[in-house]
Amino acid sequence: MGVKPGYKQTEVGVIPEEWEVQEFGSLYAEPSRNGIYKTAEFQGRGTRIVNMGEMFGFDFISDQEMSRVALSNKELLVSALQGGDLLFGRRSVVPAGAGKCSLVITPQEPLTFESSIIRVRLNQGEAYPPFFYHFFASSEGRSVMSSIVSGTNVKGIRASELRELEIPIPPISEQETIAGALEDMDALIGVLDRLIAKKRDLKQAAMQQLLTGQTRLPGFSAEWEVNRLEYLIELIPSGIYGDEKRRDGTMPCRVATTAHINENDAWNEKEMSVRYFSPEQIRKYLPTEGDLIVVKSSGSAEKIQSGKIGFVDKETAGKFLFSNFLMLLRPTSITPRFLYFYLCSYNVKKLLPMLVEASTYPNIRLDEYMNLEIPTPKPDEQTAIATVLSDMDAEIAALEARRDKTRALKQGMMQELLTGRTRLV
């Protein structure tokens, strides 16, 4: 099958005729440089330093908080970063860290970088840095980068091999057009991220006001009661993990574990393992609509995840069993959604460090958890409050779905634009 008009076959694949295949190093304005060997000791003074932590956490390096180091003027002269610099992870114990690319936005104060990072400064008369950031962040660029990643426990790349990478390069005007289109998508994703964060903050404020009675919904004035959790629910204090292999009389069923509940008290999309259970076990440990699945033991003393909650709605009811590090609360004398929101609220979350045993895996002290005092309005007010908060959740979920769809669209655009399969000129 021939190459379509306007394209040519090259050593890196089919690209537009106007594009060239060049060594990455042919675009350098100066030789690449490894970062400095300095211990970060200064807080609030000294020169800010980018380390691999910032490389993992941010695609664009600008003004987030960083460690600082003491540098002489001579050291800063050779290691300072400027807008448009590309940073590549030189070595990392995390496989994805080696070769990871970040782009420096013009810093507001002197900025340097540590020894596990390679700085590349391009000739901006021939190369538009944001284009190359997007290229190396794409699946195509990561595939190219993987060819020079080596090592076993610690993965790494060599500056010499990075320089010799052969990559497809469009004319600079097209580099700018492609990068501009992708930056527009990034801007839209950023707007959605900020809107989601704002909506989450509003929901948290609403929870604090509505679940404690500080703010009442119109039409409600009856006094609230306070009840201990144990009087509002039926409890199954521990789940079951089942058998790995099938035995006579057992049946397959998916099993939820602590890993399937996010820190924001929502189920995630991680695949659940299939294990085998007797019919009696399935009847006992199969959640029904309205149940709350609570994490009993998870995390560390520094980052307690015990107390995370997954709500079982009509979509998830009857679809899984729950494992032995989880427990089931079945509301009997309280609206399930109201109880879910209250147990997810700051009022309870702030107590969790005092409700767990300090150990490698913090375990909820069940008697103390069952003694939690739950403000309890009349059932119709419980339902009204839960409806308001559920509507806010639905709005946030819709925004998250839109953001995720936009991210997927951007990934598709990157694949098309950065390979030249789709042109913007």
N, C-alpha and C positions, 0 to 999 in steps of 0.2 A: 504494500500500500504506500503510495507516494506522499510526500509532504505537501500540505495544502499551500496555495499561493500566498505569498507574503511571509512565509516561514522558512526556516532552514534547519537541517539536522546538524547537531554539534555533539561534542563529547559529553555535554551535560544534558542532552535531550533536544527536543524541537523547541526553538525559540524564534521570535520575530526577526526578520532580516535586519532591522535597524539595531538590534541588540548585539552585544559582543560578549564573548567568554574571556574573562581575564582573571589573572591571579588577584586575590583580594589585596595583596600587598602593593600592587601597582597603583592603588588609589591612596596610599598613605602619604600624609604631608610630612611625616617624620617617622623614624623607627618606632615600633611599639615599645611599651615599657611595662615592666612588672612594678607592682606597688612597693611600698616601703615596709621595712621590718621595724615596727614600733609597737610598744605596749600601750594600750589605751588606758590612761591613768587620770586624765583630767576631766572634771565635770564642770561645765559652764565656762571654761577658758581653754585656750589652745586652739588648734586647727581641727575642724570637723573631718572625720575620716569615714569613708565608705568601706564597710566590711561585707563579708558574704551574707550576713544576716539581712542587710539592706538589699543585696542583690536578689535574695529570695523573696523579699517582701514587696519590692517595688520594681515596676518595669521602667519607670522614669525616675531618675535620681535628681531631687531638687532640694526641698527645704525641710524634710522630716527630721526628727531628732536623731542625732548620732553621737557616738563617742567622740572624744577629742584626744589629740596627742600634741606633745611639745615638739615643734619643728624649728630648725634654724631657717633663716632666709634662704640659704643655699639649698637646703633640702626641699623647701617649698617651691623654689624656682623650678626644679626639675620634676616635681611630683604633683604640682597643682593641676586640678581639673578645670575644664572650661566647657561652655555650652557646645554641644555637638559631639563631644567625646563619646566613644563607644567603650563600654566596659564588658569584659568577658571573664567568666569564672575560670581561673587557671587550674585549680585543683579543689576537690571537695569529696567528703565522705558520702554525700548524697549524690547518687548518679546523675540526677537532673541538673546539679549545680555546675558540673564541668561543661564549659562552653556556653553557659547561660549568658544572654546578652541584655544589657541595660543601656539606656541613653541618658546622658547628662543634660538636664535643662540648665540654662545659665544660672549658676549659684549666686546667692546674694552676698556671700562672704567666702574667704578662702576655703577650699575643699580639696582633700587628698584621698588616697585610696591605699588599701593594705596589700600585703604581699601575695595573697591568693587570687589577685585580680590582674588582668592584662588591660592596659589602656591602649586604644587605637584612636589616633587622630587623623581624620581623612582630609584630603585636599578638597576643600569645599567648592573649588572651581570646577571639579570634575565629578564630585560625589555629594549627594544630599544625605546627611547622616540619618535622618528619620527613615528613609527608604531602607537602609541597610539594617537598622534596628528591627523594622517590621520583617525584613527577609529572614534574619536569624531567629526571630521569634516564631516564624511560621513552621509548619510541619516539613515543608521543603527544606528550609534552612537548617532545622534541627537534624534532618536526615543527612545533609551535607556535613554538618558539624560532627555527627556521630562517627564519621569515618576517621577522625583524628583523635577521638577520645580513647584513652588507654588506661591500664591499671586495674588492680583487683580490689583491694579494700578501699583505697583512695583513687578516685578517678581524676584524670587530668588531661590537659591539652598543652602542647608546646607552641610558643609564640612563632617559631619558624614554620611549623605546619599550618598554623592559622594564616600566616602570610601567604603561603603557597596554595591555599584553597582556590580552586577554579569555580567561579560563580557567574551566572548570567547577569549582565549589566546593561540596562536600557540607557538611552541618552538622558542627561541630567534633567531636561525639561519633563520627561516622562517619569523619572524618579520622583520629582516634586508632585506631579499630578497624582500618581499612585499613592504616595504617602499622605497627600492631602485628603484623598477619599477615605483612607483608613483612619486618619486622625478625626475626621468627621464622625465616623462610627464610634471611635473611642470617646468623643465628646458626648454623644448620645447615651452611651453606656454610663458615662460619669454622671450625667443628669439623672438617669434612672436610679443609679446607686444612691445618690444624695436624696432623691425623693423617697426611696425605700427607707433609708435611715431616718428621715424626718417622720414618716408614717409610723415607724416602729417606736420612735420617741413619744409620739402622740398617743399611741396605744398604751405604752407603759404609764404615761401620766393618767390616762383614762382608767386603767386598772387600779391605780393607787387611789383614785378618787371614788370610783363606783363600788369597788369590792370592800371598801371600809365604811361606806355610808357617808363619807365626807361630802359627796355630791349625790343628790337623789335625782332619779329620772322623773319627768313630769307625771303626776297622777299617783305617786307613792308617798305615803307618810307614816305607815305602820312601823312600830318599833321593831328592832332586830333582836334576835336572840344570839347567844354565843354557845356553841356546842363543841364538845371534843370530837375529833375526827373518828374515833373508834365507834361512836354512837351513830354515825352517819353512813357507814359502809359495812359491807362484808369484805373480809380480807382472806386472800390466799397468799400466805407469807413467802412462798418460794415457788418457782416454776420447776420445769423438768427439761433435761437435755436429750433424753431418749437414747436410742442405740444407733450406732453408725451403720450396722448391717441388719438386714431384715431377718426376723425370726418368725417362727410359726405364730400366727395370730396377730402380728403387728402390721401397722399400716403406715405409709409415708406421709409426712407432714412437714411443712416449713417451720423453722424455729427462729423467733426473734431473740436477739441478744442485746447487751448494752450498746453495741456498736451501731444498732439500727435506730437509735434515738439521738437526735442532735442536741447540742447544748441549748438551742432555742426551743426545746420541748416540742419537736416535730419529728415525725418519721422521715427517714431519708430513703434514697433509692438503692441502697446496698442490697445485693442479692442475699437472701436468707438460705442457709443450708437446709437440705432435706434430710431428716432422720426418721427413725421408726418408733412407733408408739402403739401401745395396746388400746383397744376401744375405750376402756375405762379411763386411761390417761388422757385421751383426746377429749372425752366428755368433761373431765375436770379442768383441764388447762387450756381449753379453747375459749378465747375471749369473745364476749358478745358486745353488741352495740351499747355504748355508754360506759364501758369499762375504762379504767385508767391503769396503764402499765407503768410502774415506777421502778427506776433503777435503784437497787439496794446497795450495790457495791461497785464502784468504778472510779477511775482516775488515780490521783496521788494526793499526798498530804498538801502539796502546793497548789494542785488544781483539782478540787473535788468535783466529780461529776455525778456522784450519788444524788438522787433526788430529781434527775431528769425524768420527764413524763411524756409518754405517748398516749394520745387519746384515740380510742377505738371507735371510729364512726361506721356508718353503714357500708362504706367502701372497703374497710379493712376487717370488719367483723367476720369471724369464722374462717379467716385466711391463714392463720398461723397459730402456733402454741408459743408460750413464753418460757425462757430458760431460767435456770436456778439462781442467777444473779438479779433477777427481776421479781417483782411482786405485783399482785393484782388487787386493785381497789374497785369494788362494785358498789356504786352509790345506791343506797336504799331509802334515805330520808333527806336527800338533797338533789337538786338538779345537776346531772353529771357535768355539763359544760361549766356551770358556775363553780363547782368544786375544782374542776381542771384549772380554770383561770386563777382561782385563789391559790392553789398549790404551786402555780407557775409564777406567782407575783413576787415582788420584792419582799413583801412581808414574810414570806416563807423562805425565800432563797437566802436572805440575810441570816437566817437561823441555822442553815444547813451545817456550817462548820462546827456548831455546838451540838448538833444532833448525830454526828458520826464519831466512831471510834478512830483515834489517830493510829493508823497502821499503813502498811504498804498500799493496801486497797481499802480506802475508807468505807466502813460499813455503817449504814444507818442503824441507830439504836431504835429498834422497832417500838418498844414501849413508849419512848419519848416522842417518836413520830406520831403514834396513835393518840398521844395526849395534846397534839396541836389544837389550839382553840380556833374555831372557824366561825366568823361572823355570819349569821344566817338570817336573811330576810324571808318574807313570805314567799311561797313558791312562784307566784306570778311575777314578783320583782326579781327573783333569781333568774327566771326565764328571760325577762326583759334585759337585764344586765348582760347575760350570756349572749343574747342576740346582738346587742350593740358591739360587744367585743368580737364576736364571730364575724360580723360584717366588716370590721376593721381588718381582721385576719384575711378575709377573702379579698379585700382591696390590695393588701400587701402581696398576697399570693399572685394576683393578676399582674401586678407590677413586676414581680420576680420572674414570672413566665415571659413577660414582654422583654425584660432585660436578657434572659437566657436565650430567647429567640434572636435578639439583636446580636448577642455574642456569637451564636451559631452562624448567623448571616455574615458577620465579619470574618469568621474563619473561612467560610466559603469564598468570600471576596479575596482574602489573602491568597488562597490556593490558585484562584484564577488570575489575579492581577500580577502577583509576584513571579509567575511563570510565563506571563505573556499570552496565556491562552485567551484572555479577554483583554481588549485594549480600551483605553479611555481617550485615545486621540483620534 
